[in-house]
Structure formats: C-alpha cells, structure tokens
Amino acid sequence: MEDTSATTSDRIGDGPFQGYSEEHTPLAGYAALLGIFTGVFGGLLAAGIVADRLPRRISAGDIILLGVATHKLTRVITKDWVTAPIRAPFVRYEESTGGGEVRESARGRGLRKAVGDLLTCPFCTGPWVAGALMAGRIAMPRATRVVASTFAVVAVSDGLHQLYDTLKKE
C-alpha cells in the first residue's frame, strides 16, 4: 500500500509555491503540464500561422461539432472503462458509476499526481482535447471532421441511452 502521508514541507510546498496550501497540491507538476500544453499548442498555432493554414473564421457549426466531440472525448479519456489502462499508472480505482464509466482518484506525488488529476477531470482535460481537435481542424480538416463527427454521434447516442433508461424506469 502506498504511503500517502505528507510531511510539512510536502503540504506547504517548496520554493515559490511555499504557503499556497496546507494540503499536498502538486503545483510544480501542474506548472509542468501547463508548460507542455502551452508549448505544444503554441507551437502548433505558430506552425499554422507560418504555413498560412489558419482559417479566416471558424463556423458556428464547427464550434458546435468540435464542442460536442470535445465533451465526449474528455468523458472517454477521463471516465471510460476502456481507457482505464492509460489512467491506471496515475490513479486509484474507486467504483463503477454506471454507463461504462468509473470513479477514480489521483495517486502519488508531484508530476504523477498532477497527471492523475488531469486524467480524472473532464473539465481539466477539455482544453487539451479541444486544442488537439482545433490543431487537427487546421492541419487535416477532413479527417478531423470525421473523427469529431464520430464522437459527436456517440455523444448523441449516449444521451438517447440515458433518456431511454430514464423513461423505462418510469
């Protein structure tokens, strides 16, 4: 069993993060993830500018499509049984929540915990997925539209499954 007790220095952080929180918050790990996201997304954006591939505007239809696809993909990444092997090194299984989803919590310390927090939070994973879909929309618009449409259709299907189950219970 993993020791989750924190020393005083673990709880309050070191260096510039000291005093932020009395509980263990992996701010250095979060900063690393923020740096990775900013570097990758910024680099892809810069490449799109240099190659003159950025769209003049993004249609409302694309925003809705990519938004629904982002929602579904973040649920698959952060909650789905089938993606548990990706999350397993960073999280602890807690329980099944139905609908093919699970509840897990981050484990470990530092970057491992920060990645676990990211992989269990659909709201946190959303910008990463949205950034990837937007980069795909710029680099490979047709393929990205197929992928996004697939996950948007799955999101609609999931909603219909939930509605069916609700109506069946009444």
N, C-alpha and C positions, 0 to 999 in steps of 0.2 A: 504494500500500500504506500502511496506517495505521501511524503510529509508536506502538508500544506500550511504548517505554522510559519508565521513570518516574524523575523527579528524586527527590532525597532527601525533599523536602517532600511529594511525592505518595505516597511509600512509607509514611511515618510519620504522615501526616495533619496537619491543622492544627487549631488551637484545642483544644476539649475532647477531640478524638479523637487528638491527638498521642501517639505512642508505643504505640498499640494494636497495630499490625502493621508488620513490616518490608516487607511486600509491599502493593501497592495494594489497599485494601479500601474501597469507596465507602460508608463509614459515613454520611455526610451524605445520600446517595441512599437508603440503607436507612431512615434516620430519616424521610425524606420519605414513602416508601412506607408505613411504619408509621403515620405520622400520617394519611395518606389512608385506610388501612384502618380505623383506629380511629375516625376522624371519620365515615366513611360507614356502617360497621356500627353504631357507637354511635348515629348519627342515626336509622338505620332501626329500631333497637331502641327508642329513645326514642319514635319515632312510633308503634310498635306498642303501647307502654305507654299513651301518651296516648289512642289510639283504642280501647283495651281489646281488642286483637286477638291478644294473646299467648295461646297455648294453655295450659291448666292443666297439661298434661303432654304429652310427645311419646312416642308409642308406640315400642316396640322395632322394630316393622315399619317405621315411618318412618325410624328411625335406620339400619336396615339398607339400606332403599331409598336414602336420601339418601347414605349412606356409599358404596355401590356406584356410584351416579351421580357422586358427587364424584371417586371414583377414576378412572372412565372419562373424565369431562370434563377432569380435570387431565392425563391422558395425551394427549387430543386437543389441548388448548391447548399443552402443552409439547413434544410429540414428533411429532405427526402431520404428514405431508407437506402436507395440505390447509390447515393453519393456518400454514405457513411464511411467507406474505406478512405476517402480523401480527407475527411474530417478527423478520423479516429486518432491519428498521432497527436492531435491538439485538443481533443475534447473528451468528456466522460459521458457515456450514455446514461440518461435518467429514466426515460419512459417513452412508450409509443403514445402519440397523441391522436391517432386515427387518420384516415385519409392518406395513408402511406407516409406520414410524417412522424418525426421523433423530436423529443426534447433532449437537448444535450447542454452541457456547460463547459466552458473553457477550463483547461487544466495546465499545470506547470507554472513557470515564472517567465518573466521577460518577454522576449520575442515569441516564444512558444505560446504563452498565454494571450498575447496580443493577436496572434494569428487565430487562435481558438475563439477569441471574442469576435473577430471578423467573420469567421466561418459559421458562427451560430446566430448572427444578427442580420436578418434580411435588409434592414434599413442601412446597415453599415456596408453590406456587400453591394447594394444598389448602385452607388456611383461607379464601382469597378465594372459591373456588368454593363451599365449604361455607357461608360467610356469605351468598353470593348465593342459594343454594338455600334456606337457612333463612329469609331475608327473603321469598323467593317463597312459601314454605310458609305464612308469616304473612299476606302481602298477597293472594295468589292461590293458595290451596291446591290447587284442582282442576287448574289449568293447570300448576302446579309438579309435581304428582304425575305428570301426563302426560309432561312433559319428563324428570323424574327416571326414570320407568319406561322411557322410550325408551333413555336412556343405560345403565340397568341391564341391559336386554335386550341391548344391544350388548356390554356387558362379558361377559355370559354367552356370547354368540356368539363373542367373541374367544377366550375360554377353550376353547370347543369347537374352534375352528380350530387353536389351539395343540396341543390333545390329538390331534386328527386328524393333524396334521403329524408329531407325535412317534410315534404308532402306525404311521403309514405308513412311517417310516424304519426301523422295527424288523423 
